[in-house]
Amino acid sequence: MSVRKQQTFALKTGRIGLISDTHGLIRPQALVALNDVELIVHAGDIGKPEVIEALRAIAPVAAIKGNNDIGPWARHIPDILDLHVKDRTVRVIHNVHDVERNLASAGVHVVISGHSHKPSVEMRDDVLLVNPGSAGPRRFKLPVTVGLLLLQKADAKAEIIPLL
């Protein structure tokens, strides 16, 4: 059974750091890349609680668990998270293939996912889909990345930031 939570954040700048698939590794380059955000969203496969603690030293953290986040430390972490920021709804889910259809009609403006380790930013049916890629151990020849989401009342933009 999936656990879904909702959180509301009052942000001034709308700068949200995106990170996923750390698998227990917190790279110094990721901390530098995320150092000027108001909120950090972790899209799962955290690996260990120390990752969240390191990110919280920068900004508040909203996180969901991924398929590899098991054990007592991860029990309280939701599977799906709806964030309400700047009059927008941001859905965070580890695997984008698990997200339901018709997101725009459900009031979702942005979806943040992970799991594939493949960074991407795309619009689909008026919904911005963002996968920040993996900031953890390199997998195959995929890049090591984080993301930045810029939320304004009338606009949402995202970019991928290479770490290595």
C-alpha positions as CSV (number, residue, x, y, z in Angstrom):
1,M,0.0,0.0,0.0
2,S,1.4,3.4,-1.0
3,V,1.6,6.1,1.6
4,R,0.8,9.6,0.3
5,K,1.4,12.8,2.1
6,Q,0.9,16.5,1.4
7,Q,3.0,19.4,2.5
8,T,2.7,23.2,2.0
9,F,5.7,25.5,1.7
10,A,5.8,29.3,1.6
11,L,8.8,30.1,-0.5
12,K,10.0,33.6,-1.5
13,T,12.1,32.9,-4.5
14,G,10.6,29.6,-5.6
15,R,14.1,28.0,-6.1
16,I,13.8,24.3,-5.3
17,G,16.7,21.9,-5.5
18,L,16.1,18.4,-6.9
19,I,18.1,15.3,-6.1
20,S,17.5,11.6,-6.5
21,D,19.0,8.2,-6.3
22,T,21.9,9.1,-3.9
23,H,22.0,5.5,-2.7
24,G,23.7,6.6,0.5
25,L,26.3,8.9,-1.2
26,I,26.2,12.6,-0.6
27,R,28.6,14.2,-3.0
28,P,30.2,17.6,-2.0
29,Q,29.4,18.8,-5.5
30,A,25.7,18.2,-4.9
31,L,25.8,20.2,-1.7
32,V,27.5,23.1,-3.6
33,A,25.0,22.9,-6.4
34,L,22.1,23.1,-4.0
35,N,23.4,25.7,-1.6
36,D,21.2,28.6,-2.7
37,V,17.7,26.9,-2.7
38,E,14.8,27.4,-0.3
39,L,13.7,23.7,-0.4
40,I,15.3,20.4,-1.4
41,V,13.2,17.6,-2.9
42,H,14.7,14.1,-2.8
43,A,12.9,11.8,-5.2
44,G,13.8,8.5,-3.6
45,D,16.5,5.9,-3.2
46,I,18.0,8.0,-0.5
47,G,20.1,5.1,0.9
48,K,20.6,6.2,4.5
49,P,19.3,8.9,6.8
50,E,22.6,10.8,6.8
51,V,21.9,11.9,3.3
52,I,18.8,13.7,4.5
53,E,20.7,15.2,7.4
54,A,23.4,16.6,5.1
55,L,20.7,18.1,2.8
56,R,18.8,19.6,5.8
57,A,22.0,21.6,6.7
58,I,21.2,23.6,3.5
59,A,17.4,23.9,3.4
60,P,14.3,22.1,4.5
61,V,13.9,18.7,2.8
62,A,10.8,17.0,1.3
63,A,11.5,13.4,0.5
64,I,9.9,10.2,-0.7
65,K,11.3,6.7,-0.5
66,G,12.4,4.7,-3.5
67,N,12.4,1.0,-4.1
68,N,15.8,0.6,-2.3
69,D,14.8,2.6,0.8
70,I,14.1,-0.2,3.3
71,G,14.6,-0.6,7.0
72,P,13.3,1.1,10.1
73,W,14.8,4.5,9.2
74,A,12.6,4.7,6.0
75,R,9.3,3.7,7.5
76,H,8.1,7.2,8.1
77,I,9.0,8.4,4.6
78,P,6.0,8.5,2.1
79,D,5.9,6.9,-1.3
80,I,4.1,9.8,-2.9
81,L,4.3,13.5,-1.8
82,D,2.1,16.4,-3.1
83,L,3.8,19.7,-2.4
84,H,1.9,22.9,-2.5
85,V,4.2,25.8,-3.4
86,K,3.5,29.2,-5.0
87,D,-0.1,28.2,-5.9
88,R,1.1,25.1,-7.7
89,T,1.0,21.4,-6.9
90,V,4.2,19.4,-7.3
91,R,3.9,15.6,-7.2
92,V,7.0,13.7,-6.1
93,I,7.0,10.0,-7.0
94,H,10.0,7.7,-7.4
95,N,9.1,6.0,-10.7
96,V,7.3,8.2,-13.2
97,H,5.6,5.1,-14.7
98,D,3.6,4.8,-11.4
99,V,2.0,8.2,-11.8
100,E,-1.6,8.3,-12.9
101,R,-2.8,9.8,-16.1
102,N,-4.7,13.1,-16.4
103,L,-2.5,14.9,-14.0
104,A,-3.4,18.4,-15.2
105,S,-7.1,17.7,-14.6
106,A,-6.1,16.5,-11.1
107,G,-4.5,19.9,-10.5
108,V,-0.9,18.7,-10.7
109,H,1.5,21.2,-12.4
110,V,4.9,19.5,-11.9
111,V,6.0,15.9,-11.4
112,I,9.4,15.1,-10.0
113,S,10.6,11.5,-10.3
114,G,13.8,9.5,-10.1
115,H,14.5,5.7,-10.4
116,S,15.9,5.6,-14.0
117,H,19.0,7.6,-13.2
118,K,18.4,9.4,-16.5
119,P,18.0,13.2,-16.2
120,S,15.2,14.7,-18.1
121,V,12.9,17.8,-18.4
122,E,9.8,17.6,-20.6
123,M,6.3,19.0,-20.9
124,R,3.5,16.5,-21.3
125,D,-0.1,17.5,-21.4
126,D,0.6,20.8,-19.7
127,V,2.5,19.1,-16.8
128,L,6.3,19.7,-16.4
129,L,8.0,16.3,-15.8
130,V,11.4,16.5,-14.2
131,N,13.9,13.7,-13.4
132,P,17.0,15.2,-11.8
133,G,19.0,12.0,-12.6
134,S,21.2,10.4,-10.1
135,A,23.6,12.2,-7.7
136,G,24.8,8.9,-6.2
137,P,27.3,6.3,-7.5
138,R,27.6,6.4,-11.2
139,R,25.6,3.8,-13.0
140,F,26.7,2.6,-16.4
141,K,27.7,5.7,-18.4
142,L,24.9,7.9,-17.1
143,P,25.7,11.4,-16.0
144,V,25.8,12.4,-12.3
145,T,23.4,15.3,-11.8
146,V,21.0,17.2,-9.7
147,G,18.2,19.6,-10.8
148,L,16.8,23.0,-10.1
149,L,13.1,23.9,-10.3
150,L,12.1,27.5,-10.5
151,L,8.5,28.0,-9.5
152,Q,6.7,31.3,-10.0
153,K,2.9,31.9,-9.9
154,A,2.6,31.8,-13.7
155,D,5.5,29.7,-14.7
156,A,7.6,26.6,-13.8
157,K,11.0,25.9,-15.3
158,A,13.6,23.3,-14.6
159,E,17.2,22.6,-15.4
160,I,19.6,19.8,-15.0
161,I,23.0,20.5,-13.3
162,P,25.9,18.2,-14.1
163,L,28.1,17.4,-11.0
164,L,31.0,15.7,-12.6
